[in-house]
């Protein structure tokens, strides 16, 4: 029994939890919303370049807004 407190303390440690936040649903047929939602999901997954590429391939106004970021894709 004298080892129980030591075992309890030894088992405690940092626990890393990664969460993915999903955005709200897009209206049916709104492809630009789906592109933005997919790009955001890729960003949350750590795929920053893939999200940028997806955004740059969509709406020309978004491509213009992102400027130099889209010159890579």
MOPAC internal coordinates of N, CA, C and O (Angstrom, degrees):
PM7 1SCF
backbone

  N    0.0000 0     0.00 0     0.00 0    0    0    0
  C    1.4434 1     0.00 0     0.00 0    1    0    0
  C    1.5198 1   111.66 1     0.00 0    2    1    0
  O    1.2310 1   119.98 1   154.43 1    3    2    1
  N    1.3325 1   117.64 1   -25.57 1    3    2    1
  C    1.4547 1   118.00 1  -178.52 1    5    3    2
  C    1.5350 1   112.01 1   -70.31 1    6    5    3
  O    1.2310 1   119.81 1   164.39 1    7    6    5
  N    1.3268 1   117.96 1   -15.61 1    7    6    5
  C    1.4694 1   121.90 1   178.97 1    9    7    6
  C    1.5344 1   112.52 1   -87.50 1   10    9    7
  O    1.2310 1   119.91 1   165.86 1   11   10    9
  N    1.2985 1   117.78 1   -14.14 1   11   10    9
  C    1.4625 1   121.71 1  -176.37 1   13   11   10
  C    1.5280 1   112.75 1   -58.09 1   14   13   11
  O    1.2310 1   118.38 1   131.29 1   15   14   13
  N    1.3304 1   120.70 1   -48.71 1   15   14   13
  C    1.4721 1   119.20 1   178.26 1   17   15   14
  C    1.5253 1   112.68 1   -61.51 1   18   17   15
  O    1.2310 1   120.85 1   142.85 1   19   18   17
  N    1.3225 1   115.98 1   -37.15 1   19   18   17
  C    1.4602 1   119.45 1   178.57 1   21   19   18
  C    1.5216 1   111.12 1   -65.92 1   22   21   19
  O    1.2310 1   119.98 1   138.28 1   23   22   21
  N    1.3141 1   117.65 1   -41.72 1   23   22   21
  C    1.4621 1   121.30 1   178.05 1   25   23   22
  C    1.5242 1   111.61 1   -64.99 1   26   25   23
  O    1.2310 1   120.60 1   140.32 1   27   26   25
  N    1.3145 1   116.47 1   -39.68 1   27   26   25
  C    1.4587 1   119.68 1   178.71 1   29   27   26
  C    1.5241 1   111.19 1   -64.66 1   30   29   27
  O    1.2310 1   120.41 1   138.88 1   31   30   29
  N    1.3170 1   116.83 1   -41.12 1   31   30   29
  C    1.4645 1   120.03 1   178.56 1   33   31   30
  C    1.5225 1   111.86 1   -70.30 1   34   33   31
  O    1.2310 1   120.39 1   144.68 1   35   34   33
  N    1.3111 1   116.87 1   -35.32 1   35   34   33
  C    1.4597 1   120.87 1  -179.00 1   37   35   34
  C    1.5251 1   111.35 1   -68.89 1   38   37   35
  O    1.2310 1   120.63 1   150.60 1   39   38   37
  N    1.3083 1   116.41 1   -29.40 1   39   38   37
  C    1.4632 1   118.80 1  -178.29 1   41   39   38
  C    1.5236 1   112.70 1   -82.18 1   42   41   39
  O    1.2310 1   120.02 1   168.07 1   43   42   41
  N    1.3039 1   117.56 1   -11.93 1   43   42   41
  C    1.4558 1   121.01 1   178.85 1   45   43   42
  C    1.5178 1   109.45 1   -80.89 1   46   45   43
  O    1.2310 1   120.75 1   -43.55 1   47   46   45
  N    1.2659 1   116.17 1   136.45 1   47   46   45
  C    1.4517 1   120.87 1   178.18 1   49   47   46
  C    1.5065 1   109.87 1  -168.60 1   50   49   47
  O    1.2310 1   120.78 1    -8.68 1   51   50   49
  N    1.3053 1   116.12 1   171.32 1   51   50   49
  C    1.4627 1   118.27 1  -179.58 1   53   51   50
  C    1.5246 1   111.09 1   -67.77 1   54   53   51
  O    1.2310 1   121.51 1   -40.25 1   55   54   53
  N    1.2862 1   114.72 1   139.75 1   55   54   53
  C    1.4571 1   121.21 1   177.34 1   57   55   54
  C    1.5152 1   107.25 1  -118.86 1   58   57   55
  O    1.2310 1   120.82 1   -59.99 1   59   58   57
  N    1.3124 1   116.03 1   120.01 1   59   58   57
  C    1.4598 1   120.74 1   179.94 1   61   59   58
  C    1.5236 1   109.12 1   -94.83 1   62   61   59
  O    1.2310 1   121.12 1   -55.13 1   63   62   61
  N    1.3017 1   115.47 1   124.87 1   63   62   61
  C    1.4557 1   121.05 1   179.25 1   65   63   62
  C    1.5193 1   107.88 1  -122.86 1   66   65   63
  O    1.2310 1   121.08 1   -54.71 1   67   66   65
  N    1.2999 1   115.53 1   125.29 1   67   66   65
  C    1.4544 1   120.72 1   177.48 1   69   67   66
  C    1.5206 1   108.05 1  -103.33 1   70   69   67
  O    1.2310 1   121.06 1   -52.78 1   71   70   69
  N    1.3006 1   115.58 1   127.22 1   71   70   69
  C    1.4551 1   118.61 1   179.27 1   73   71   70
  C    1.5223 1   109.56 1  -114.66 1   74   73   71
  O    1.2310 1   121.44 1   -32.26 1   75   74   73
  N    1.3070 1   114.85 1   147.74 1   75   74   73
  C    1.4552 1   121.41 1   176.32 1   77   75   74
  C    1.5168 1   106.90 1  -114.38 1   78   77   75
  O    1.2310 1   120.93 1   -56.21 1   79   78   77
  N    1.3109 1   115.83 1   123.79 1   79   78   77
  C    1.4550 1   120.64 1   178.64 1   81   79   78
  C    1.5292 1   108.67 1   -94.81 1   82   81   79
  O    1.2310 1   120.85 1   -52.47 1   83   82   81
  N    1.2783 1   115.98 1   127.53 1   83   82   81
  C    1.4643 1   120.53 1   178.58 1   85   83   82
  C    1.5212 1   109.00 1   -98.39 1   86   85   83
  O    1.2310 1   121.59 1   -42.54 1   87   86   85
  N    1.2932 1   114.56 1   137.46 1   87   86   85
  C    1.4535 1   119.24 1  -179.91 1   89   87   86
  C    1.5213 1   110.10 1   -78.04 1   90   89   87
  O    1.2310 1   121.32 1    -7.03 1   91   90   89
  N    1.3024 1   115.07 1   172.97 1   91   90   89
  C    1.4605 1   119.44 1   179.89 1   93   91   90
  C    1.5180 1   110.34 1   -70.84 1   94   93   91
  O    1.2310 1   120.81 1   -13.81 1   95   94   93
  N    1.2953 1   116.07 1   166.19 1   95   94   93
  C    1.4585 1   121.44 1  -178.52 1   97   95   94
  C    1.5269 1   110.79 1   -73.88 1   98   97   95
  O    1.2310 1   121.10 1   -32.19 1   99   98   97
  N    1.3141 1   115.51 1   147.81 1   99   98   97
  C    1.4643 1   121.53 1   177.54 1  101   99   98
  C    1.5267 1   109.82 1   -88.37 1  102  101   99
  O    1.2310 1   120.73 1   -27.89 1  103  102  101
  N    1.3233 1   116.20 1   152.11 1  103  102  101
  C    1.4650 1   118.62 1   173.55 1  105  103  102
  C    1.5261 1   109.58 1   -62.48 1  106  105  103
  O    1.2310 1   120.68 1   -30.99 1  107  106  105
  N    1.3002 1   116.30 1   149.01 1  107  106  105
  C    1.4643 1   120.92 1  -178.01 1  109  107  106
  C    1.5281 1   110.68 1   -61.46 1  110  109  107
  O    1.2310 1   121.13 1   -50.33 1  111  110  109
  N    1.3168 1   115.44 1   129.67 1  111  110  109
  C    1.4622 1   121.15 1   177.96 1  113  111  110
  C    1.5207 1   114.57 1    87.21 1  114  113  111
  O    1.2310 1   119.44 1   179.01 1  115  114  113
  N    1.3131 1   118.67 1    -0.99 1  115  114  113
  C    1.4619 1   121.52 1  -179.68 1  117  115  114
  C    1.5293 1   108.63 1   -89.67 1  118  117  115
  O    1.2310 1   120.88 1   -91.35 1  119  118  117
  N    1.3313 1   115.92 1    88.65 1  119  118  117
  C    1.4671 1   120.49 1  -175.44 1  121  119  118
  C    1.5202 1   112.19 1   -68.21 1  122  121  119
  O    1.2310 1   119.71 1   146.40 1  123  122  121
  N    1.3272 1   118.17 1   -33.60 1  123  122  121
  C    1.4606 1   119.97 1   179.26 1  125  123  122
  C    1.5280 1   110.89 1   -65.63 1  126  125  123
  O    1.2310 1   120.35 1   141.78 1  127  126  125
  N    1.3067 1   116.93 1   -38.22 1  127  126  125
  C    1.4589 1   121.02 1   176.19 1  129  127  126
  C    1.5275 1   110.04 1   -63.65 1  130  129  127
  O    1.2310 1   120.37 1   137.83 1  131  130  129
  N    1.3281 1   116.89 1   -42.17 1  131  130  129
  C    1.4597 1   120.80 1   179.40 1  133  131  130
  C    1.5250 1   111.13 1   -63.88 1  134  133  131
  O    1.2310 1   120.54 1   140.66 1  135  134  133
  N    1.3301 1   116.57 1   -39.34 1  135  134  133
  C    1.4650 1   120.65 1   177.94 1  137  135  134
  C    1.5171 1   109.97 1   -63.16 1  138  137  135
  O    1.2310 1   120.13 1   134.03 1  139  138  137
  N    1.3253 1   117.36 1   -45.97 1  139  138  137
  C    1.4644 1   120.44 1   178.95 1  141  139  138
  C    1.5258 1   111.26 1   -63.16 1  142  141  139
  O    1.2310 1   120.66 1   138.82 1  143  142  141
  N    1.3165 1   116.35 1   -41.18 1  143  142  141
  C    1.4608 1   120.67 1   179.87 1  145  143  142
  C    1.5285 1   110.68 1   -64.99 1  146  145  143
  O    1.2310 1   120.08 1   136.54 1  147  146  145
  N    1.3180 1   117.46 1   -43.46 1  147  146  145
  C    1.4597 1   120.54 1   178.60 1  149  147  146
  C    1.5238 1   111.34 1   -65.73 1  150  149  147
  O    1.2310 1   120.31 1   141.00 1  151  150  149
  N    1.3323 1   117.01 1   -39.00 1  151  150  149
  C    1.4666 1   120.30 1   177.63 1  153  151  150
  C    1.5206 1   110.87 1   -64.44 1  154  153  151
  O    1.2310 1   120.27 1   140.63 1  155  154  153
  N    1.3091 1   117.09 1   -39.37 1  155  154  153
  C    1.4644 1   120.65 1   178.37 1  157  155  154
  C    1.5286 1   110.56 1   -66.10 1  158  157  155
  O    1.2310 1   120.07 1   139.29 1  159  158  157
  N    1.3150 1   117.47 1   -40.71 1  159  158  157
  C    1.4599 1   120.96 1   177.69 1  161  159  158
  C    1.5223 1   110.62 1   -62.91 1  162  161  159
  O    1.2310 1   120.30 1   137.32 1  163  162  161
  N    1.3352 1   117.03 1   -42.68 1  163  162  161
  C    1.4645 1   120.38 1   176.52 1  165  163  162
  C    1.5230 1   110.97 1   -60.97 1  166  165  163
  O    1.2310 1   120.32 1   139.77 1  167  166  165
  N    1.3258 1   116.99 1   -40.23 1  167  166  165
  C    1.4607 1   121.26 1   178.17 1  169  167  166
  C    1.5260 1   110.72 1   -61.16 1  170  169  167
  O    1.2310 1   120.42 1   134.97 1  171  170  169
  N    1.3454 1   116.80 1   -45.03 1  171  170  169
  C    1.4618 1   121.04 1   179.20 1  173  171  170
  C    1.5252 1   111.10 1   -62.65 1  174  173  171
  O    1.2310 1   120.36 1   150.56 1  175  174  173
  N    1.3214 1   116.92 1   -29.44 1  175  174  173
  C    1.4663 1   121.36 1   179.59 1  177  175  174
  C    1.5238 1   112.15 1   -82.90 1  178  177  175
  O    1.2310 1   120.24 1   177.10 1  179  178  177
  N    1.3308 1   117.15 1    -2.90 1  179  178  177
  C    1.4582 1   120.43 1   179.07 1  181  179  178
  C    1.5097 1   114.00 1    91.55 1  182  181  179
  O    1.2310 1   119.97 1  -173.97 1  183  182  181
  N    1.3139 1   117.66 1     6.03 1  183  182  181
  C    1.4568 1   122.55 1  -179.51 1  185  183  182
  C    1.5284 1   109.15 1   -96.20 1  186  185  183
  O    1.2310 1   121.26 1  -111.00 1  187  186  185
  N    1.3430 1   115.20 1    69.00 1  187  186  185
  C    1.4611 1   120.85 1  -172.87 1  189  187  186
  C    1.5257 1   112.04 1   -63.57 1  190  189  187
  O    1.2310 1   120.40 1   135.50 1  191  190  189
  N    1.3255 1   116.84 1   -44.50 1  191  190  189
  C    1.4650 1   120.57 1  -177.80 1  193  191  190
  C    1.5247 1   110.92 1   -66.01 1  194  193  191
  O    1.2310 1   120.10 1   142.09 1  195  194  193
  N    1.3228 1   117.41 1   -37.91 1  195  194  193
  C    1.4635 1   120.87 1   178.82 1  197  195  194
  C    1.5251 1   110.61 1   -64.94 1  198  197  195
  O    1.2310 1   120.48 1   140.27 1  199  198  197
  N    1.3275 1   116.68 1   -39.73 1  199  198  197
  C    1.4662 1   120.38 1   177.13 1  201  199  198
  C    1.5151 1   111.55 1   -64.61 1  202  201  199
  O    1.2310 1   120.67 1   138.09 1  203  202  201
  N    1.3393 1   116.32 1   -41.91 1  203  202  201
  C    1.4670 1   120.10 1   176.95 1  205  203  202
  C    1.5224 1   111.08 1   -62.34 1  206  205  203
  O    1.2310 1   120.71 1   135.06 1  207  206  205
  N    1.3226 1   116.25 1   -44.94 1  207  206  205
  C    1.4681 1   120.27 1  -179.07 1  209  207  206
  C    1.5264 1   110.84 1   -62.20 1  210  209  207
  O    1.2310 1   120.62 1   140.75 1  211  210  209
  N    1.3101 1   116.42 1   -39.25 1  211  210  209
  C    1.4656 1   120.25 1   179.22 1  213  211  210
  C    1.5207 1   110.74 1   -65.20 1  214  213  211
  O    1.2310 1   120.44 1   137.00 1  215  214  213
  N    1.3221 1   116.77 1   -43.00 1  215  214  213
  C    1.4690 1   120.46 1   178.81 1  217  215  214
  C    1.5321 1   110.81 1   -65.93 1  218  217  215
  O    1.2310 1   120.20 1   141.53 1  219  218  217
  N    1.3134 1   117.22 1   -38.47 1  219  218  217
  C    1.4678 1   120.54 1  -178.01 1  221  219  218
  C    1.5212 1   112.26 1   -70.50 1  222  221  219
  O    1.2310 1   120.24 1   155.06 1  223  222  221
  N    1.3175 1   117.14 1   -24.94 1  223  222  221
  C    1.4578 1   120.18 1   179.95 1  225  223  222
  C    1.5110 1   113.36 1   -85.42 1  226  225  223
  O    1.2310 1   119.67 1   174.95 1  227  226  225
  N    1.2971 1   118.24 1    -5.05 1  227  226  225
  C    1.4638 1   122.07 1  -176.73 1  229  227  226
  C    1.5121 1   112.54 1   -90.60 1  230  229  227
  O    1.2310 1   120.95 1    55.42 1  231  230  229
  N    1.2889 1   115.80 1  -124.58 1  231  230  229
  C    1.4628 1   124.64 1  -176.31 1  233  231  230
  C    1.5320 1   111.24 1   -62.11 1  234  233  231
  O    1.2310 1   119.61 1   -50.16 1  235  234  233
  N    1.3432 1   118.35 1   129.84 1  235  234  233
  C    1.4676 1   120.70 1   178.44 1  237  235  234
  C    1.5379 1   112.51 1   -59.57 1  238  237  235
  O    1.2310 1   119.60 1   149.38 1  239  238  237
  N    1.3112 1   118.36 1   -30.62 1  239  238  237
  C    1.4703 1   120.55 1   178.67 1  241  239  238
  C    1.5263 1   110.47 1   -66.97 1  242  241  239
  O    1.2310 1   120.43 1   142.83 1  243  242  241
  N    1.3217 1   116.78 1   -37.17 1  243  242  241
  C    1.4593 1   120.43 1   177.44 1  245  243  242
  C    1.5237 1   109.48 1   -69.16 1  246  245  243
  O    1.2310 1   120.95 1   139.28 1  247  246  245
  N    1.3225 1   115.79 1   -40.72 1  247  246  245
  C    1.4687 1   120.37 1   178.18 1  249  247  246
  C    1.5262 1   110.26 1   -59.85 1  250  249  247
  O    1.2310 1   120.61 1   138.20 1  251  250  249
  N    1.3211 1   116.43 1   -41.80 1  251  250  249
  C    1.4676 1   120.95 1   178.15 1  253  251  250
  C    1.5299 1   110.37 1   -65.97 1  254  253  251
  O    1.2310 1   120.27 1   139.96 1  255  254  253
  N    1.3294 1   117.09 1   -40.04 1  255  254  253
  C    1.4597 1   121.42 1  -179.15 1  257  255  254
  C    1.5204 1   112.71 1   -65.52 1  258  257  255
  O    1.2310 1   120.68 1   143.51 1  259  258  257
  N    1.3094 1   116.31 1   -36.49 1  259  258  257
  C    1.4641 1   119.88 1  -179.18 1  261  259  258
  C    1.5266 1   112.34 1   -77.30 1  262  261  259
  O    1.2310 1   120.61 1   161.90 1  263  262  261
  N    1.3065 1   116.44 1   -18.10 1  263  262  261
  C    1.4577 1   121.85 1   172.77 1  265  263  262
  C    1.5149 1   114.51 1    56.28 1  266  265  263
  O    1.2310 1   120.75 1    60.60 1  267  266  265
  N    1.3387 1   116.17 1  -119.40 1  267  266  265
  C    1.4635 1   121.74 1  -174.25 1  269  267  266
  C    1.5122 1   113.16 1   -62.95 1  270  269  267
  O    1.2310 1   119.98 1   155.02 1  271  270  269
  N    1.3137 1   117.65 1   -24.98 1  271  270  269
  C    1.4724 1   119.75 1   179.70 1  273  271  270
  C    1.5192 1   110.97 1   -62.35 1  274  273  271
  O    1.2310 1   120.49 1   150.25 1  275  274  273
  N    1.3337 1   116.67 1   -29.75 1  275  274  273
  C    1.4717 1   120.15 1  -178.93 1  277  275  274
  C    1.5247 1   112.70 1   -86.23 1  278  277  275
  O    1.2310 1   119.87 1   169.55 1  279  278  277
  N    1.3112 1   117.86 1   -10.45 1  279  278  277
  C    1.4542 1   118.95 1  -179.23 1  281  279  278
  C    1.5333 1   111.85 1   -68.31 1  282  281  279
  O    1.2310 1   120.46 1   163.46 1  283  282  281
  N    1.3175 1   116.73 1   -16.54 1  283  282  281
  C    1.4718 1   120.85 1   178.66 1  285  283  282
  C    1.5112 1   112.81 1   -79.82 1  286  285  283
  O    1.2310 1   119.96 1   161.85 1  287  286  285
  N    1.3349 1   117.68 1   -18.15 1  287  286  285
  C    1.4635 1   120.66 1  -171.62 1  289  287  286
  C    1.5032 1   111.47 1  -114.21 1  290  289  287
  O    1.2310 1   120.10 1   180.00 1  291  290  289

